[in-house]
Amino acid sequence: MGYRIGYQCFASQEDAADWLMSQQPPTITAEGKVIRPYKVGQTWQVEGQPVNLYFPQCDIAEQIKLGIFTTFPLLFLFFMVWGFRIVYKLVYSATNPAEGGGGDD
């Protein structure tokens, strides 16, 4: 099992937390103080307070299976349209003498 952030699935909770917290921009207060998250050991902190993050679980194999389930019908449709275009061009060129086909040469 992994941990989900958006559409990404991370292998460990630490990897997910590292990715999420490293995306946070620093904040500048009215006094000019810079507030940003930083990592101490394996714990992320903001102004000395630990940050507790919870992520929903995900399964990488399940995501791959759903991707295949979604992709194959689209590929099938693409190849069907492509095949019909090829057949149409063959029939059109065979029946239209002006295009170089269908005549007695």
Short mmCIF file of the C-alpha atoms (twelve columns), coordinates in Angstrom:
data_MODEL
# 
_entry.id   MODEL 
# 
loop_
_atom_site.group_PDB 
_atom_site.id 
_atom_site.type_symbol 
_atom_site.label_atom_id 
_atom_site.label_alt_id 
_atom_site.label_comp_id 
_atom_site.label_asym_id 
_atom_site.label_seq_id 
_atom_site.Cartn_x 
_atom_site.Cartn_y 
_atom_site.Cartn_z 
_atom_site.pdbx_PDB_model_num 
ATOM 1   C CA . MET A 1   0.000   0.000  0.000   1 
ATOM 2   C CA . GLY A 2   1.081   3.540  -0.637  1 
ATOM 3   C CA . TYR A 3   0.020   7.041  0.319   1 
ATOM 4   C CA . ARG A 4   -1.896  9.315  -2.048  1 
ATOM 5   C CA . ILE A 5   -1.346  13.000 -2.719  1 
ATOM 6   C CA . GLY A 6   -3.543  14.162 -5.578  1 
ATOM 7   C CA . TYR A 7   -3.058  11.635 -8.388  1 
ATOM 8   C CA . GLN A 8   0.333   10.458 -7.114  1 
ATOM 9   C CA . CYS A 9   0.877   7.380  -5.010  1 
ATOM 10  C CA . PHE A 10  4.015   7.307  -2.844  1 
ATOM 11  C CA . ALA A 11  5.559   4.133  -1.435  1 
ATOM 12  C CA . SER A 12  6.037   5.493  2.094   1 
ATOM 13  C CA . GLN A 13  4.432   8.141  4.263   1 
ATOM 14  C CA . GLU A 14  7.818   9.837  4.646   1 
ATOM 15  C CA . ASP A 15  8.184   10.170 0.851   1 
ATOM 16  C CA . ALA A 16  4.677   11.635 0.618   1 
ATOM 17  C CA . ALA A 17  5.363   14.108 3.433   1 
ATOM 18  C CA . ASP A 18  8.719   15.100 1.914   1 
ATOM 19  C CA . TRP A 19  7.116   15.795 -1.454  1 
ATOM 20  C CA . LEU A 20  4.194   17.731 0.014   1 
ATOM 21  C CA . MET A 21  6.192   19.850 2.446   1 
ATOM 22  C CA . SER A 22  8.932   20.638 -0.072  1 
ATOM 23  C CA . GLN A 23  6.234   22.146 -2.332  1 
ATOM 24  C CA . GLN A 24  5.194   24.698 0.296   1 
ATOM 25  C CA . PRO A 25  6.550   28.202 -0.393  1 
ATOM 26  C CA . PRO A 26  7.956   30.225 2.502   1 
ATOM 27  C CA . THR A 27  5.735   32.877 4.080   1 
ATOM 28  C CA . ILE A 28  6.961   36.316 5.120   1 
ATOM 29  C CA . THR A 29  5.166   37.890 8.086   1 
ATOM 30  C CA . ALA A 30  4.475   41.611 8.524   1 
ATOM 31  C CA . GLU A 31  7.546   41.808 10.766  1 
ATOM 32  C CA . GLY A 32  9.702   40.384 7.964   1 
ATOM 33  C CA . LYS A 33  10.128  36.966 9.551   1 
ATOM 34  C CA . VAL A 34  10.351  34.048 7.122   1 
ATOM 35  C CA . ILE A 35  8.193   31.071 8.066   1 
ATOM 36  C CA . ARG A 36  8.918   27.865 6.197   1 
ATOM 37  C CA . PRO A 37  8.711   24.153 6.910   1 
ATOM 38  C CA . TYR A 38  11.952  22.333 7.636   1 
ATOM 39  C CA . LYS A 39  12.834  18.744 8.346   1 
ATOM 40  C CA . VAL A 40  14.469  17.616 11.585  1 
ATOM 41  C CA . GLY A 41  15.356  13.931 11.362  1 
ATOM 42  C CA . GLN A 42  12.209  12.346 9.960   1 
ATOM 43  C CA . THR A 43  9.794   15.000 11.289  1 
ATOM 44  C CA . TRP A 44  8.706   18.151 9.494   1 
ATOM 45  C CA . GLN A 45  8.379   21.259 11.646  1 
ATOM 46  C CA . VAL A 46  7.108   24.810 11.282  1 
ATOM 47  C CA . GLU A 47  8.381   27.295 13.877  1 
ATOM 48  C CA . GLY A 48  9.466   24.451 16.140  1 
ATOM 49  C CA . GLN A 49  6.074   22.703 16.089  1 
ATOM 50  C CA . PRO A 50  5.846   19.254 14.501  1 
ATOM 51  C CA . VAL A 51  3.568   18.919 11.500  1 
ATOM 52  C CA . ASN A 52  1.251   15.898 11.596  1 
ATOM 53  C CA . LEU A 53  0.201   14.813 8.128   1 
ATOM 54  C CA . TYR A 54  -2.286  12.095 7.243   1 
ATOM 55  C CA . PHE A 55  -2.680  10.708 3.741   1 
ATOM 56  C CA . PRO A 56  -5.272  8.352  2.270   1 
ATOM 57  C CA . GLN A 57  -3.939  4.967  1.250   1 
ATOM 58  C CA . CYS A 58  -3.594  3.879  -2.350  1 
ATOM 59  C CA . ASP A 59  -2.421  0.821  -4.232  1 
ATOM 60  C CA . ILE A 60  0.016   1.333  -7.101  1 
ATOM 61  C CA . ALA A 61  -0.989  -1.957 -8.763  1 
ATOM 62  C CA . GLU A 62  -4.650  -0.917 -8.618  1 
ATOM 63  C CA . GLN A 63  -3.804  2.419  -10.269 1 
ATOM 64  C CA . ILE A 64  -1.992  0.617  -13.090 1 
ATOM 65  C CA . LYS A 65  -4.947  -1.741 -13.522 1 
ATOM 66  C CA . LEU A 66  -7.375  1.201  -13.744 1 
ATOM 67  C CA . GLY A 67  -5.090  2.932  -16.247 1 
ATOM 68  C CA . ILE A 68  -5.090  -0.138 -18.473 1 
ATOM 69  C CA . PHE A 69  -8.861  -0.478 -18.079 1 
ATOM 70  C CA . THR A 70  -9.263  3.131  -19.281 1 
ATOM 71  C CA . THR A 71  -6.628  3.078  -22.027 1 
ATOM 72  C CA . PHE A 72  -7.571  -0.055 -23.972 1 
ATOM 73  C CA . PRO A 73  -11.049 1.118  -25.059 1 
ATOM 74  C CA . LEU A 74  -9.536  4.399  -26.255 1 
ATOM 75  C CA . LEU A 75  -6.823  2.573  -28.206 1 
ATOM 76  C CA . PHE A 76  -9.443  0.246  -29.693 1 
ATOM 77  C CA . LEU A 77  -11.507 3.246  -30.824 1 
ATOM 78  C CA . PHE A 78  -8.427  4.922  -32.322 1 
ATOM 79  C CA . PHE A 79  -7.489  1.829  -34.329 1 
ATOM 80  C CA . MET A 80  -11.080 1.349  -35.507 1 
ATOM 81  C CA . VAL A 81  -11.197 4.918  -36.855 1 
ATOM 82  C CA . TRP A 82  -7.759  4.492  -38.420 1 
ATOM 83  C CA . GLY A 83  -8.812  1.204  -40.040 1 
ATOM 84  C CA . PHE A 84  -12.001 2.716  -41.467 1 
ATOM 85  C CA . ARG A 85  -9.977  5.586  -42.955 1 
ATOM 86  C CA . ILE A 86  -7.593  3.151  -44.648 1 
ATOM 87  C CA . VAL A 87  -10.474 1.061  -46.051 1 
ATOM 88  C CA . TYR A 88  -12.272 4.222  -47.220 1 
ATOM 89  C CA . LYS A 89  -9.159  5.467  -49.032 1 
ATOM 90  C CA . LEU A 90  -8.656  2.079  -50.705 1 
ATOM 91  C CA . VAL A 91  -12.283 1.898  -51.876 1 
ATOM 92  C CA . TYR A 92  -12.279 5.538  -53.003 1 
ATOM 93  C CA . SER A 93  -9.050  5.185  -54.980 1 
ATOM 94  C CA . ALA A 94  -10.257 1.931  -56.583 1 
ATOM 95  C CA . THR A 95  -13.565 3.443  -57.728 1 
ATOM 96  C CA . ASN A 96  -12.387 6.907  -58.756 1 
ATOM 97  C CA . PRO A 97  -10.439 6.845  -62.061 1 
ATOM 98  C CA . ALA A 98  -9.388  10.496 -61.715 1 
ATOM 99  C CA . GLU A 99  -7.353  9.577  -58.671 1 
ATOM 100 C CA . GLY A 100 -5.373  6.913  -60.508 1 
ATOM 101 C CA . GLY A 101 -7.403  3.851  -59.678 1 
ATOM 102 C CA . GLY A 102 -10.248 1.816  -61.112 1 
ATOM 103 C CA . GLY A 103 -9.433  2.425  -64.757 1 
ATOM 104 C CA . ASP A 104 -8.175  0.051  -67.423 1 
ATOM 105 C CA . ASP A 105 -4.478  0.705  -67.670 1 
# 
